[in-house]
């Protein structure tokens, strides 16, 4: 069962633990408490927050990353445990030793899945999507033809309109995308950590300043699901990152996706993907465990009626 994404969005809160609960207070007055065992990740998105050492320790012991956000809801730092899996050292050895051809095959699978998901999102929005299945079939090992970028150039105008420009520093729709990606990144980071993998040793992302390169690789096939939720928010007149939009975007981790073993929550799909990557490193054979794109009928209600996060 995926846990809850807890966000601290109000300034000057203090976080501590008491009898198995994370307790949020302001000037000594308790504002709320959450069972520590229910927390999948803690997102700190406000000014003047303080934490007890025990609060950070108990979250780390439960494998719940703490995400520290800066301006425009972008994550600036992650805190997570040193030891995330009982065979972590062996898995990291395999990860380091993985040959480049294997990394390229894994990236090929991720790009193909992302392009197929983009096509499913566009089809659900009534947009022409046939080219995306054709593009997905053209993805080769390592994506030397940069099909991912070719698909993106077609995808964004069809989904958001010809005037839309993706801007990580932007507000309104870009701010909603930033927040949704932050939640997705936290869930992916938890899955990577739980699989005993090192987040910096990526498959494709290679920015020297990015400590989360593997996380950013593995979240790619799921990004279009955030995009669709944001478009639906905009359809309903919500263009700001407010309490309701945060609840809906954080609740996506509970949404079911079709898999070979039946419908599975998105957060669990991320865990299965990370474990499959770890097994691929150990076996030397690329065997990604990815969900299928949801059918249009399911996507028509995407982002609605999620449990409170």
C-alpha positions as CSV (number, residue, x, y, z in Angstrom):
1,X,0.0,0.0,0.0
2,X,1.6,3.3,-1.0
3,X,2.0,5.8,1.8
4,X,1.0,9.4,2.1
5,X,2.8,12.4,0.7
6,X,2.9,14.9,3.5
7,X,3.6,18.5,2.6
8,X,4.4,21.3,5.0
9,X,3.2,24.4,3.1
10,X,2.7,26.9,5.9
11,X,5.6,29.0,7.3
12,X,7.2,28.7,10.7
13,X,6.0,25.1,11.5
14,X,8.0,22.8,13.8
15,X,8.1,19.0,13.2
16,X,8.8,16.5,15.9
17,X,7.9,12.9,16.8
18,X,5.7,11.6,19.6
19,X,4.7,7.9,20.1
20,X,4.9,6.9,16.5
21,X,3.5,10.1,15.0
22,X,5.0,13.1,13.2
23,X,3.6,16.1,15.0
24,X,3.3,19.5,13.4
25,X,3.2,22.5,15.8
26,X,3.3,26.3,15.7
27,X,4.5,28.2,18.7
28,X,3.9,25.1,20.9
29,X,0.3,24.6,19.6
30,X,-0.3,21.3,17.9
31,X,-1.8,21.6,14.4
32,X,-1.8,18.0,13.3
33,X,-0.2,14.6,13.5
34,X,0.4,11.7,11.0
35,X,1.5,8.1,11.8
36,X,5.1,7.9,10.8
37,X,4.5,4.5,9.2
38,X,2.0,6.0,6.8
39,X,4.4,8.6,5.4
40,X,5.8,7.9,1.9
41,X,7.7,11.2,1.7
42,X,7.7,14.6,3.4
43,X,7.8,17.7,1.2
44,X,8.9,20.8,3.0
45,X,7.6,23.7,0.9
46,X,7.6,26.8,3.3
47,X,9.8,29.2,5.1
48,X,11.1,29.1,8.7
49,X,10.5,25.3,9.2
50,X,12.4,23.6,12.0
51,X,12.8,19.9,12.7
52,X,13.7,17.8,15.6
53,X,16.6,15.4,15.0
54,X,14.4,12.5,16.0
55,X,11.9,13.4,13.3
56,X,14.5,13.2,10.6
57,X,15.9,10.0,12.0
58,X,12.5,8.2,12.2
59,X,11.6,9.2,8.6
60,X,15.0,8.0,7.4
61,X,14.5,4.6,9.3
62,X,11.2,4.2,7.4
63,X,12.7,5.0,4.0
64,X,10.7,8.2,3.7
65,X,12.7,10.9,1.8
66,X,12.5,14.5,3.0
67,X,12.3,16.9,0.0
68,X,13.3,20.5,0.7
69,X,11.8,22.9,-1.9
70,X,12.9,26.3,-3.1
71,X,11.2,28.9,-5.2
72,X,8.6,27.8,-7.7
73,X,8.1,24.5,-5.8
74,X,11.3,23.1,-7.2
75,X,13.2,20.5,-5.0
76,X,16.5,21.9,-3.8
77,X,17.6,18.9,-1.6
78,X,16.7,15.4,-0.6
79,X,17.4,13.7,2.7
80,X,17.4,9.9,2.7
81,X,18.9,7.0,4.6
82,X,22.4,5.7,4.0
83,X,21.2,2.1,4.0
84,X,18.0,1.6,1.9
85,X,18.2,-2.2,1.2
86,X,19.7,-5.2,2.8
87,X,21.8,-6.0,-0.3
88,X,22.4,-2.4,-1.2
89,X,26.2,-2.7,-1.5
90,X,26.0,-5.7,-3.9
91,X,23.4,-3.9,-6.0
92,X,25.4,-0.7,-6.2
93,X,28.4,-2.8,-7.3
94,X,26.3,-4.3,-10.1
95,X,25.0,-0.8,-11.0
96,X,28.6,0.6,-11.2
97,X,29.7,-2.4,-13.3
98,X,26.8,-2.3,-15.7
99,X,28.1,-2.1,-19.3
100,X,27.1,0.8,-21.5
101,X,25.2,-1.4,-23.9
102,X,22.9,-2.6,-21.1
103,X,22.4,1.0,-19.9
104,X,21.5,2.0,-23.5
105,X,18.9,-0.8,-23.8
106,X,17.3,0.2,-20.5
107,X,17.1,3.8,-21.7
108,X,15.6,2.6,-24.9
109,X,12.8,0.9,-22.9
110,X,12.1,4.0,-20.8
111,X,11.9,6.3,-23.9
112,X,9.6,3.9,-25.7
113,X,7.3,3.8,-22.7
114,X,7.3,7.6,-22.3
115,X,6.4,8.2,-26.0
116,X,3.6,5.6,-25.8
117,X,2.3,7.3,-22.7
118,X,2.4,10.7,-24.4
119,X,0.4,9.2,-27.2
120,X,-2.2,7.7,-24.8
121,X,-2.6,11.1,-23.1
122,X,-3.1,12.9,-26.4
123,X,-5.6,10.3,-27.6
124,X,-7.6,10.8,-24.3
125,X,-7.6,14.5,-25.1
126,X,-8.9,13.9,-28.6
127,X,-5.7,14.9,-30.2
128,X,-4.0,13.1,-33.1
129,X,-1.7,10.5,-31.5
130,X,-1.0,8.0,-34.2
131,X,2.5,9.4,-34.8
132,X,3.5,8.6,-31.3
133,X,3.1,4.8,-31.6
134,X,5.2,5.0,-34.8
135,X,7.8,7.1,-33.0
136,X,7.9,4.6,-30.1
137,X,8.7,1.8,-32.6
138,X,11.6,3.8,-33.9
139,X,13.4,4.1,-30.6
140,X,16.7,2.3,-30.8
141,X,19.3,1.3,-28.1
142,X,20.4,4.6,-26.4
143,X,17.9,6.6,-28.5
144,X,20.6,7.9,-30.9
145,X,18.0,9.5,-33.1
146,X,16.7,11.5,-30.0
147,X,13.2,10.3,-30.6
148,X,12.4,11.6,-27.1
149,X,13.0,15.1,-28.2
150,X,11.2,14.6,-31.5
151,X,8.1,13.4,-29.6
152,X,8.4,16.3,-27.1
153,X,8.3,18.9,-29.9
154,X,5.0,17.4,-31.1
155,X,3.6,16.6,-27.7
156,X,3.6,19.9,-25.9
157,X,1.8,22.0,-28.6
158,X,-0.9,19.3,-29.0
159,X,-1.4,19.0,-25.2
160,X,-1.0,22.6,-24.0
161,X,-1.5,24.7,-27.2
162,X,0.9,26.3,-29.6
163,X,1.8,29.2,-27.3
164,X,2.8,27.1,-24.3
165,X,6.5,27.2,-23.3
166,X,7.8,24.9,-20.6
167,X,9.6,27.0,-18.1
168,X,10.9,25.5,-14.8
169,X,11.0,29.0,-13.3
170,X,7.5,29.9,-14.5
171,X,4.2,30.2,-12.6
172,X,0.6,29.1,-13.2
173,X,0.7,25.9,-15.4
174,X,4.5,25.7,-15.2
175,X,4.2,26.0,-11.4
176,X,1.7,23.2,-11.3
177,X,3.9,21.0,-13.5
178,X,6.9,21.8,-11.2
179,X,4.9,20.7,-8.2
180,X,3.6,17.5,-9.8
181,X,7.1,16.6,-11.0
182,X,8.4,17.2,-7.5
183,X,5.9,14.7,-6.0
184,X,6.7,12.2,-8.8
185,X,10.4,12.7,-8.2
186,X,10.0,12.1,-4.5
187,X,8.1,8.9,-5.1
188,X,10.7,7.7,-7.6
189,X,13.5,8.6,-5.2
190,X,11.9,6.5,-2.6
191,X,11.6,3.6,-5.0
192,X,15.2,3.9,-6.2
193,X,16.4,4.0,-2.6
194,X,14.2,1.0,-1.6
195,X,15.7,-1.0,-4.5
196,X,19.2,-0.5,-3.1
197,X,20.3,1.6,-6.1
198,X,22.4,4.8,-6.1
199,X,20.4,7.8,-7.4
200,X,23.4,9.6,-9.0
201,X,24.5,6.7,-11.3
202,X,22.1,7.3,-14.2
203,X,21.3,5.7,-17.5
204,X,21.0,8.7,-19.7
205,X,20.9,11.9,-17.6
206,X,24.5,13.1,-17.3
207,X,24.4,16.6,-15.8
208,X,27.4,16.8,-13.5
209,X,25.5,18.9,-11.0
210,X,22.5,16.5,-10.8
211,X,22.7,14.0,-7.9
212,X,19.4,12.4,-9.0
213,X,20.2,11.2,-12.5
214,X,18.8,7.7,-12.1
215,X,15.7,9.1,-10.5
216,X,15.2,11.5,-13.4
217,X,15.7,8.6,-15.8
218,X,13.1,6.3,-14.2
219,X,10.4,8.9,-13.8
220,X,10.3,9.8,-17.5
221,X,7.5,7.3,-18.5
222,X,5.3,8.7,-15.7
223,X,5.7,12.4,-16.5
224,X,2.8,12.5,-19.0
225,X,0.5,11.4,-16.3
226,X,1.4,14.6,-14.3
227,X,0.9,16.6,-17.5
228,X,-2.6,15.3,-18.0
229,X,-3.6,16.0,-14.4
230,X,-2.3,19.6,-14.8
231,X,-4.3,20.1,-18.0
232,X,-7.4,18.9,-16.3
233,X,-6.8,21.3,-13.5
234,X,-6.5,24.1,-16.0
235,X,-9.7,23.0,-17.7
236,X,-11.4,23.5,-14.4
237,X,-10.0,27.0,-14.0
238,X,-7.2,26.0,-11.5
239,X,-4.0,27.5,-12.7
240,X,-2.3,28.2,-9.3
241,X,-0.5,25.9,-6.9
242,X,-3.1,26.0,-4.1
243,X,-4.3,23.5,-1.5
244,X,-6.8,21.7,-3.8
245,X,-4.3,21.4,-6.8
246,X,-1.6,20.1,-4.4
247,X,-4.0,17.5,-3.0
248,X,-4.9,16.3,-6.5
249,X,-1.3,16.2,-7.8
250,X,0.0,14.4,-4.6
251,X,-2.9,11.9,-4.9
252,X,-1.7,10.7,-8.3
253,X,0.6,8.2,-6.5
254,X,-2.6,6.3,-5.5
255,X,-4.0,6.2,-9.1
256,X,-4.1,2.7,-10.6
257,X,-2.3,1.8,-13.8
258,X,-2.7,-1.3,-15.9
259,X,0.1,-3.9,-15.5
260,X,0.6,-7.5,-16.4
261,X,-0.4,-8.4,-12.8
262,X,-3.6,-6.2,-12.8
263,X,-4.3,-2.7,-11.8
264,X,-1.5,-1.3,-9.6
265,X,-1.0,2.1,-7.8
266,X,1.5,4.4,-9.5
267,X,3.8,4.4,-6.5
268,X,3.9,0.6,-6.5
269,X,4.7,0.7,-10.3
270,X,7.7,2.9,-9.5
271,X,8.9,0.4,-6.9
272,X,8.5,-2.5,-9.4
273,X,10.4,-0.5,-12.1
274,X,13.3,0.3,-9.8
275,X,13.5,-3.3,-8.7
276,X,13.5,-4.5,-12.3
277,X,16.4,-2.1,-13.1
278,X,18.3,-3.5,-10.1
279,X,17.7,-7.1,-11.4
280,X,18.8,-6.0,-14.9
281,X,22.1,-4.7,-13.5
282,X,22.6,-8.0,-11.7
283,X,21.6,-10.3,-14.6
284,X,23.1,-8.2,-17.4
285,X,19.7,-8.5,-19.3
286,X,17.4,-5.6,-19.7
287,X,14.0,-6.6,-18.3
288,X,12.0,-3.5,-17.3
289,X,8.8,-3.9,-15.4
290,X,6.6,-1.0,-16.7
291,X,2.9,-0.4,-16.6
292,X,0.8,-0.1,-19.8
293,X,-0.7,3.2,-20.9
294,X,-4.2,3.4,-19.4
295,X,-7.1,3.3,-21.8
296,X,-8.7,6.6,-22.8
297,X,-11.8,5.9,-20.6
298,X,-9.5,5.7,-17.5
299,X,-7.5,8.8,-18.5
300,X,-10.8,10.7,-19.0
301,X,-11.1,10.7,-15.2
302,X,-7.4,11.0,-14.4
303,X,-6.8,13.3,-11.4
304,X,-10.3,13.0,-10.0
305,X,-11.5,11.7,-6.6
306,X,-8.1,10.9,-5.2
307,X,-7.7,10.1,-1.5
308,X,-6.4,13.0,0.5
309,X,-2.6,13.1,0.5
